[in-house]
Amino acid sequence: MNPLRPIQTRRKLNPIFFFISIFLISTIPFSYSANLDVDHLYQQWNFMPSQAGKINVSKSQAIDFMSIQFNSDGNYLYINEKKKEEVRGKWRYIDSISSIALIPSANTIRVFQIIKCNRKELVLKNDQNGFVLQAANDTTGLLSDYRGILGIFILIFFAYLISNNKRGINWRIPLVGLSLQIIFAFCILKVGFIRAGFGYISSFFVQLLAFTDEGSKFVFGSLVENTDSFGIIFAFKILPTVIFFSAFTSLLYYFGILQKIVWLFAWIMRKAMSLSGAESLAAASNIFIGQTEAPLVIKPYLEKMTKSEMMALMTGGMATIAGGVLAAYIGFLGGSDPEQQKLFATHLLTASIMNAPAALFIAKILFPETEKINPDLTVSKEVVGSNVLDSLARGTTDGLKLAVNVGAMLLVFTAFMALLNYIVFHWIGSPTGLNEIIAERSGGQYEGLNMQYLLGMIFAPVAWLIGIPNVDLVMVGQLLGEKTILNEFYAYASMSELKNSLLLTDPKSIIITTYALCGFANFASIGIQIGGIGALAPGQRKNLAKLGLKALFGGTIASLLSASIAGMIIG
């Protein structure tokens, strides 16, 4: 039956529905690669058995000695070269094409649900076990590895297009800043002893998560051990990490440890990029503390900072994340597996470090410096608390406020997303027949027209630019849209659900997306910065309001640049 036929038999179509329909249908090819297209089933697949939500990124973990060949005549061949084992049998579809049955003998049948099937990936699920298989003849990796180069040039060009003073750009700063990004990424991800050092730091974060669990168990008891409900995990495992890490960061600041680390990063960026001391300190501070706390480090300089310096301050706040929520994201993406937590801790730390120089040089493209700068690198002596206990108490209180704020935002944003989904599904998707088209084209991944699909369509080209494999463009586009329109917390939560449901399984897509979502670049952050920084420097409030949208754009570009670079280095 023609899926467009219902349009002819229902009430007259509103012109706005017509144009929306044309736009969405024209973008369907972007989502086609993510379909449940069983025509790709008939080939050889290499196994990478994986539990839900876990990824293997090391080549040594790829089980390339296990493969299965599906033939169109209903026969299959399973080979395990390590065990010198070959199994031939029959296969058939069950419930149309949503499940498959393997029949190795007359008395044995194994049924698997088909989660994904495209030219690159086949994902099967049997009870709680997930199996990720990769096409043996896949040749798409090389192209996507170096697509990020194109993405880097286009992203920087976009920043150039909206610069307020194109002729005033000092191109030495972007060149050095981009070089620092690449150097940081290569050293952390590829240089053995540096990667090992960051591995120890990541292990320290993982251990702190374990300490948080102990505190949560004492307060909430057995609720902490219930891992079947995402709501319980979030309320009793994720949010407590925000509180604990806020208190821990406050303690590091009280003892002056954090200031020394910040000063070191600031010194490197100031010397390399010839920037002012204030903006270098702010960018370095944003690696470890939030966009409202980092300005405290440069509080004495705020009122006298130039517009270009304020742009650097705001863009740095948009491009990086705070230590407290960093721990929460590690819990989201790593689940309860310490090795997975360590993996994502390393990448999130790397992303935050890479984003600091990226934010600075993008800010200098958006708003070049034309005034004399102050090179002073003196860190504010202001401490949090009068003693150790007071510092812990203040950090705990601030963390509690942040945790409650995060929980409230997620509650409201999730409800608001459900409201918008209802509107577009029933008021647009149903009368236009788009729901049926989208459900069929996406292989059931999307039930019809909803905000996730819309965001995926809009941001899919961005996902393509940063090197995301074609089969995951819409899913990652959805996450990028959620991060920008709502916030990164919501996006990481969605990413966790996609991983756990075995819809997002490609290690490269997962790692690149981890970098791309790392930052506070969303519309709510504009108000947060105007309120937070404006309270410290009332004379700058007008500049903060004018620069807000550009800072959001700059922070987004900085995160995307880091994602592109990381994707190419990881390969």
N, C-alpha and C positions, 0 to 999 in steps of 0.2 A: 504494500500500500504506500502511496506517495505521502511522505510525512508532512508535506506542505498543503495537502488538500483541505484540512480543517479550516485553514484561513479563509477559503472561499465560501464556506457554509456558515460562518459565524458573523457576528455584527461587524459593521463597517470598521476597518482598521484605522486607528488614529495615526496621522502622519508621523508623529514622533516614534510610535512603535515601529513603523515601517523603516525609518532610518536606523533605529537601534538594531533591528533585525538584519539589515543589510551589513552593518558594521560587524556584528557578531558572526554572521555567516562567513564574511570575508576573512575573519581571523581564525576560523575553525582549522585551517591547515596547520597552525601552530600547535594545536592540541592533538592533531591526528597521530603524531608520533608516540603519544602516550596511550594509545588505544589498546584495548584487548583484541589484538589482531592475530588470530590463530593461524593465518597464512604463514606467519614467521615461525610457527612451531616445527615445521618440517626441515630440520637441520641438526647439526651436532652441537650439544651444549656441554660446557665444562662446569663442574660443580664448585660452588663456594657455600657449603652449608652454613647457615647463620641463624642464631636465635633472634627473635623479634627485637628490633631496636638496636642491635649491635652491628658494627661494621668491621671488616677486616681491610686494612690499608697496606699491609706489608705483602710483597710478592711471595714471601716465603709461606704466607698463610693461605695462598690460593691453592686449592686442591685440584691442580690441573691434571692429575693422573686419573681422576674420575670423570667420566663423561657419559652422556646418553644421546643416542641418535634416534629421533622420531621420523618414521617414514609415512608417507601419505597413504600407503596400503594397509595401515593399521598395525604394523610391526614396529618394535623398537629393539635397540641393542644397547645394553649397559656394559661399560668397560671399566674395570678397576685394575690399572696397570701394575700398581704396587702389589696387589694380592694375586696378580695373574688370573683375574676372574672375568668371565664374560657371561652375561645373562641375556637370552633372547626371549621375547614374549610378545603379547598382544596389548594394544591400548585402545581405548574408546572414550568418547565424550559422555558425560553424565549431566543431566539438567541443561540441555543445549550445549553451550561451550563454557559454562562457568566452572566445571569440574572435569577431571580426567581420571580414568581408572587404568592402572597398570596390572596386567595379568601375566605374571611370570610362569604360572603353572595352572593346571586345572583346578587345584584346591586352594589357590592363593589369589587374593585381589587386594590391591592397595589403592585407596581413593585420595586424591589431592585436589584441593581447591586452587584454581588458577587465579592468582592475584594480579599478575602482570604478564603480558606476552607481547613483545615487540621485537624489532630486528636486533636489539642488543641484549635484552634481558628476558628471562623467564623466571617468574617467582611462583613457587608452589608452596602450599601450606597443608600439613597433615597434623590434625589435632593442634598441639602447641608448637610444633616444630616447623620452622620456615626453611625453605631451600632456595637460595639465590643461584641461578645458573646464568652464565654469560655465553653469548654466541661465540663459538670457536673461530668463526671467520669474520668477527667484527673488526672493521678497519676505521671506525669513526674517531678513535682516541687521538690520533696524531693531529687531526685538524682542530679538534677542540682544545688540545694542549696549547696551541699557539694562537688561537682566536683571541686570547686575552691581550695580545700585543695590539690588535686593532681596537679592542675595547679601551685600552689605556689612552691611545691617541684621541679617540672620539670623546671620552669623558673629559680629558683636559681641554679639548676644543670647545665642548659645551660650556665649561667654566670660562673660557676666553670670550665666548659670545656674550655672556651677561656681565662681563667685567665693566666697572664704572669708569675705567681709565685704561684702555687697551694699550695706548702708547707708553704709559707709565710702568708697564710690567717689566720687572727685572727678571729676565728668563734664567739667570744663574740660579735663583732661589728654587724654581720648580725643578731644574735639572739636578741640583744637589739634593733636594728633598726626595725626589723620585729615586735617586741613587741610594739614599739612606734607607728608604723603604725596602728596596731590593736587597741591600746588604743585610739589614736586620732579618728579613725573611730567610735568606740563604743561610746565614750563620746559625739561626735557631733551628731551621728545618733540615739542614744538610751537613753542617760541620759537627762531627761526632762529639767532641768534648763539650761544645756549647749546648748541643741538643741534650746531652746527658745532664748538664747542669740544670737546664730548664725542666728536664724530667724529674730531678730532685725537687725543684720548686713545685711542680705539678703534684708530685707525691705528697708534699707538705700540705697543699690545698686539699687533696683527697683525705689526708689524715684529719685535717680540721673538720671536714664534713662528717667524719666518723665521730669526732668529739661532739659535734652538734647533735648527732643522733642520740648520744648518751644523755645530753640535757633534755632532748625532746622526750625520750623514753621516761625520764624521771617525772616530767610534768604531765605527759599525755598517756603514759602507760602503753598498753597493747595496741592503741590506735596507730602508733608509729609503724608497727610491724605489719599492718594491713596494706599490702601492695596491690590489691585487686582493684581499688578505686582510685582514679586519678585525682578526684577531689580530696580524698584523705591524704594522698601523697603530697599534694600541693600544700594543703593547710598545715600538716603536721611534720613534713620533712623539708619542703622547699622554703617556705616562709621563715621557719626558725633559722635557716642558714643566713638569711638577710640580717636578722637581729644579731647573731653571733659575730658575723664578719664586720658589721658596723662597730661593735664593741672592740673587736680585735684591732681594727684600723685605728680607732681612737687611741688605743694603748700604744701602738707603734708611733703615732704622731706625738703622744705625750713624751715618750722617751727620745724623740728626735731621730729615730731610725728612718722613718718615711721621708723626712726632709732631706736627709743625706742622699737617699736613692733618687729623689726628685731632682736634687741639685745636679747630680751626675748626668742624668738624661738631658736636663736643660742646658748644661754646659756643652755637651756634644752638639745639640741642635743649634745653639747660639753661635758657636765657633764655625760650624760647617755652613750655616745658612745666613750668617751675618744679620741676625735678628735682634730685637731688643731683649733685655733680660726678663721683663715682665711677661711677654708673650711666650718666651721659651719656658719659663717656670710654670706658667699656666698649662701649656701643652703637656709638659712632663707630669704635672700633678694629675691631669685628667686620666693618665694611664692607670692610676691607682685609686683615685677618689672621684666622687661624682661631680657633675657640672655645677652644682650649687655649693659644694664644699671647696672645689679647686680655687675659686676666686679669693677665698680667705688667705691662701698662700701669698697672694700679691695684693692684699687689701690696701697697703699704703700707696700703691701705684694707680689704683683704679680710676680715681677722679681725673688724673692727668694723662691717661692713655689716649692715644690718637684713635681716629675711627678705624684705621687699618689694624691697629693693635686690638681694638674691641672686636673686630671681625675675626681675628685669629683666636681670641679668647672664646668667642661664641662657637666658631666652627670646631675648635678642639673639644668643647663640651658636647657638641652634637656627634662627633666622630668616635668617641671613646666611651667606656662603661666604668661603673664604679665597682670596687672590690666586693661589696655586699651582694650586688646582683650578679656579679661574675660567678660567685659560688652557687647561686641559684641556677644559673644557666648550665653549670657543670652538672648539677643534679638532674636538670631536665634532660640533657642530651646523653649523659653517661649512665643514667639510671642507677641501679644499685651495684653495678659491676665496677670495682676499683680500677681495673685496667681501662675500661671505657671512660671512666671519670678522668683518669690521668691523660688519656689521649685528647679529650676535649678541653681539659684544663690547659694543656700545652698550646693548642691552637687558639683558644680564646685569649690567652696571655700574649701570644705572638700577634694576633690581630690588633689588640689594644696598643701594643708597642708600635706596630707598623702604622697605625692610624694617626699617631701623634705628628710625625713629620709630614704625612700626607695632608692633614688638616691645615698645617702651617703654610705649605706652599700653595695649596688650593686657595686659602684665604688671601694670599698675596697676589694671586691672579684675579680673584673677584674684586679685591679692593687694595691696589698697590699702595705702598707707603710713599708719601711725598714730604713728610716732615722729619725733623731730627728725632732720633730714637735714643733712649736711655739704656746703655748696655749693662746696668747694674744687675747682679744676680743674687742679691741678698734675699734670703728666705725670711718670711715673717716669723718673728719670735713668739707670736701668740700661741699659747698652748690650750689644749682641751682639758679642763679640770684643774683643780688645785693640787690633787695628789692622784695616786694610782687608782684608788677606789672611786674617786669622783670622776676620773676620766672614763673608767669602765661604765659607771652609771650613766654618764651623759651619752656615751656611745650606744649603750643599750637602749636608752630612751629614743635616740635618733633612729636607731634600727627598727624599733617597734613602730614608730611613725611611718617609716618607709615601708615596712611590711604591710601595715594596715592600708596604706595608700595603694600599694601594688595590688593587694587583694581586692580592694574596692574598684580600682580601675579595670581589672580583669572581669569582675562581675558585671560592671556597667557595659564595657565594650563587647563582651560576649552576648549580653542581652540585646544590645543595640544591633550587633551583626545579625542576630536571629530575626529581629524586626525587619531589617533591610532585606534579608533573604526571603522572608515571607512576602514582602511587597513585590520584589522583582520576579519571584517564582510564580506567584498567583496572578499578578496584575500585568506582567509583561510576558513571561515565559509561556503561560497557559494559552492566552488568546492568540499568540503568534505561532504556536506550535514549536517554539524553540526548545522547550523542555525535552521533547522526544528526540529532537535532532542531537542535542548536546549529550543526552544520556547514551544514545547509540554510538555517537562518534567517540566518546570518552571511554567506551567499554564499561559503563556503569560507575566510573570513578566520580562523576558528578551526576546527581539525580536529575539535574536540569539547570536552568538559569539561576545562579545565585551570586553573591558578592565574591566568593572565593574564585569562581570561574571568571567573573568580570576582571578582578584584580590580576588573575593569572594571564588573561589575554592582554591587558594593558602593559604589564611589566615583563611579559615573555621576551620581547626584543632586548630588554636590559639584561635578562638572564642569559640570553644568547651571547651578548657582547662580552660578558665576564667569563665565558668558557663553559657554561653548563651544557652537558650533553643534550641533544635535541629531545630525547625521550622524556626529559624531566623539566622542560622549559615552563610549562604551565604551572606545575606544582611549585617550582621555585619562584616563578613570577608572582604567584599567589602570596607566598611568604614575604617577598619584597614589598608587595602592596600593603599587606597587613602591618608590616613594620613601619612604613611611612605614614599610613593613614591612622593607625591605632598606636602601637608601640612595639618595641622589640621583644618585650616580655610575652605579649600575646603571640608574636610570630614564632618565638622559640618554643612556646607551648604547642602551637600547631605543628611545628617541625617535629617535635617529639612524638606527636600522635601519628604523623605520616610515617616516621621511622618504625614505630611500634606496630603499625598495621601492615608493614612490609610494602607500602606503596612507594616510599623513597628509600631505595636500597643501594644505589650506585655510590661507592665511597667518594668518588670525585665530586659528585653533586652535593653530597652531605658536607664535605670539608669546605668547598667553595661557599656554600650557603652559610656555614658557620661564620666565616669571615664577613660575608656581605651583610649579615644581620647585626654584626657587632658594632653597636653605637646607639646613641640616644636621638638620632635624627628622625624626629617625628613632629607633627604640628603642636602637640601638647608641650614639647620642650621649649618652644618659642615663648609661651607664657611663663614657664618655669624659670627661664633665664631672665626674662624681663622683671619678674617678681624678685628672684633671688639676688641677681647682680644689682638690680636697681635699688634694693634695700641697702646694699653696701656702698653704692655710689649713686645717689639720687641725681646728680648732674648728668649722668650718662643714660638716663632712662629713655630720653628721646632718641639717642643713637641706637639703643638696644631695639627699640620698636622698628626703626627704619631698616636695620640690618638683619632682622629675624629670618625672613624668608630666604635671603641669600645664604645665611649661615646654615639653614636646614639643607639647602641644595649642596653647599660645600661639604657638610658632614656626610651626606649621602654619597657624594662622589669619592670622598676619602675612603670610606668603607668598601665601595665597589672596586677602587683601585687595588686595595689590599687583597681583595678576593681574586681579582684577575692575576695578580703576581703570584699569590699562593697556589692557584690552580696550575700555573705554568711550571712552578718549581716542583710541586708534588708530582704532576704529570700523570 
